[in-house]
Amino acid sequence: MELRRLRVLHMENPMGIDTNPYFSWMLESERQNVMQEAYRLRVKNSQGNRVWDSGWIESHENTFIPYQGKGLESRETYHWTVEVRDNHKETAVGTACFETAFLDKDEWNAVWVESALPAGERTAGFGNQPPATMFRRDFHVKAGCDVESARLYVTAHGIYRLYLNGERVGKEEFAPGYSSYDKYLGYQTYDTTDALKDGENVLGLYVGDGWYFSPGTTMNKEETASGHHAVLFEMRIRYKDGSEEIVTSNEHVTTAYGPVRFSDIFAGESYDSREEREGWNAPGYDASEWEPAKCRSYPMENLVAEPGGRIVAIKEFTPKSVFKAPNGDCIVDFGQNMAGKVRLRTALPAGSKIVLEHFEVLDKEGNYFNTIFAAGGVGTGADQKVEYISAGQDKVYEPFFTFLGFRYVRVRFYDANGQEQKGTDFPDVKPNDFTAVALSTEKEDIGSFECSDSRLNQLYSNIRWSQYSNMISVPTDCPQREKAGWTGDAGIYIETALLNEDVTVFFTRWLKNMAADQQENGVVPMVVPYNETYRAMAAMMGQMSNCIGPVTSAGWGDAAVKVPWAMYRITGNREILREQYEMMKKWCDYIIGAAQECGCRELPREKEQYLWNTGFHYGEWVIPSTSLNGFDDQEATGMAMVLTARYTAPIYGYCSVSTFADIARVLCREKDYRYYSDIASKMKDAIQSCLIGPHGEAPAEYMGAYVLLLYFDLVPEKYKAQYAKHLTEIIRNNGGCLDTGFLATPYLLDTLVMTGHTDMAYDLLFQTKAPSWLYEVEHGATTIWETWNAVDETGNPQHVSMNHYSFGCVADWMFRSIGGIRADKPGFGHMVIEPKPDGRLTRAKREYLTEQGLVSCDWERTGGELQVKITVPCNTTATVMLPDGTRREVGSGNYTYRCQCTDTSIYTERQI
Ligand code: BGC
């Protein structure tokens, strides 16, 4: 047996943490049936003094084990050892380390410094921002005293790129990312030991607007109001002779503008190569003309150490083709829709300009089409433009402070007089001069899926690309239009997200921001970080629906409970439940309070007070047959309740409260468990007696109403069969197509399986008419669309996003049904392996790196025989169920099974 993947706070040897660490490790063994029986954790500080010894603990637990030793010190390196004993009496040892940052904010010596250069007003759109600011600080390293270690702690108002002695430090983009800055501003830690040299050294930070100042995301705080980029940094240098030196941001920092003439995280960037300042961030440069930065007493309480979750380049694409569109435009096609930017090589004459306009889809004729154009006011991304002005040299340029959502770029050229060059003047566009760089927050790829149907494989690829594109610092709706942390989207997609990539660090950060953004009355905003744009939008929604106080929506705010719960179920993360407990509780109390404001006088008050049926709600959102800008039929009360909110609000409210009761039980909080489970059962009763009519009538004749009521077991027993049958009828009457929105789609196929209609679930998956998943694939999608008919039958694209991960939630179902793997204990402590090989498929392979290790199910059908190869990781057990009724309980190891399997044998389940 060996120990692998030793992690602290779910990261390998993290540097710069400021929260109580938790530990995880994985067992690996050649043997079968290996279970951990006991473990012992020991932690030492850099002097070798022991700060914790857990002693031997008889337990199977190997993940999310909190540190319980002596108080940790700031800026200290700790080494930890874990010893494990398994059920075969074998032992194994592993060691790793972690390092703390500032545990007490008073320990910072640095002060905020801000640029004194004129910044001017900012407005949305391309070109209405100030230039990016260069911050320069030179400092001395004592000659002759070797540097033992150096750490740099940095953050900014804006987004920064870091240099030391002319070299870029790290590969990350857009640090410190996007957050609810006034309550949460991340700072990063860098190991700069090897980059320092004796004598003069220079630290350079190039800072652009980023999310902090963008008119599309601004928080409108005092600091933002000043309009000036600002930085905070502190370097701690330890010499081998035991002395220490501290270099900080202070009055010695100087500032200048450089080649980035303006930048906006939505609209794009303009770069003038003639304004470059060669060597500005290295020793020997004359910065005597630079403007000294101003010291500011900006808050420090919001600083949070961020050891991981950095935005990086994940893949590069060379053009698939470069072509002249029917209208004469020059277009580069990278073949894949993504979030990122384009690296450009150019040698245009001095003063001439190349402009790249990024877009997602061609129109019917094959010309440039801007999908964002009609978004009207939300976000400021309509331009998605990058321009480069040449200094007459051969150069490679990649935007510094923006990212765009695109598959294509339209390329335009302007001469030094600003005249667009067209026709025969058109410069030669060489494919090799363009490289698309896809960006995402760094996360480990831990899941894969592959099967015999290439369309499903393309669908899976589209899902993965929408996930990459919408996980840049925070989970977003789309990477080109709003780039906003819409809670509802994350809530419906979270399971799939967790089953594709290791998103623990990413979502932990976002949930901290969610807690920071929770309103006094418990409201969890519809968008986190809750920026000015969405505060204004929520206020408008509130006014239109006569709601007092901050508004949110069922299914959006509910991500507060759903996301941590999914993290717990899939990875076993109890710590996230503890950390978010108060936020979840406050959210449930808000729902319970909102339910008490009765919205419908005809219903008996003693029941109705448990129905959440007041306030503003989005309803199911983007139901294909009724969607009008996303909303569905509105009731007489106007925006207050779209028709589908009649059921989405009470059902999602019930789900949050009953899930929270389960969470209280997991954490042994008995009193809360009793209280919230009692309310949940009253909510269920209210749904059954008020929402469902006296003769079993559904609250509305929508597919989603049947799906949600059945899936969450809210249909009284006597009506279940009728509901299940009716659901299949509605689907048939709809031409065999789905008609569900955001809030019901994640449960649609599962509901059909649960009610004995697996065949129909597969029919929906294989459907190629719109609305369906494969319609998108067959119409050229390389990411998941916001709406099912984003490109219509005739090839006309709509003004909607081509890159929303939400409906990609079907992958979770594909992993369980086709892939055949599901967890039935938190963190895959026990799992069920039960592939359902539909007749349209001859093979499939699903692999997933659980917290315990790799699980895999690889099946192939030849003739009437099915062969299933399975891998079960150590420290877990599995129930294997095959279509011929075979059932086996197995421990870790590799197994191969064969059984008879006809095309229909998977459909002979009980039908209700
Ligand atoms: C976003 C969605 C979001 C919705 C709210 C849209 O503009 O793109 O994905 O959830 O608004 O209903």
Boltz pocket constraint, residues with backbone or C-beta under 6 A from the ligand:
constraints:
  - pocket:
      binder: B
      contacts: [[A, 477], [A, 478], [A, 482], [A, 486], [A, 488], [A, 489], [A, 618], [A, 621], [A, 630], [A, 804]]
      max_distance: 6.0
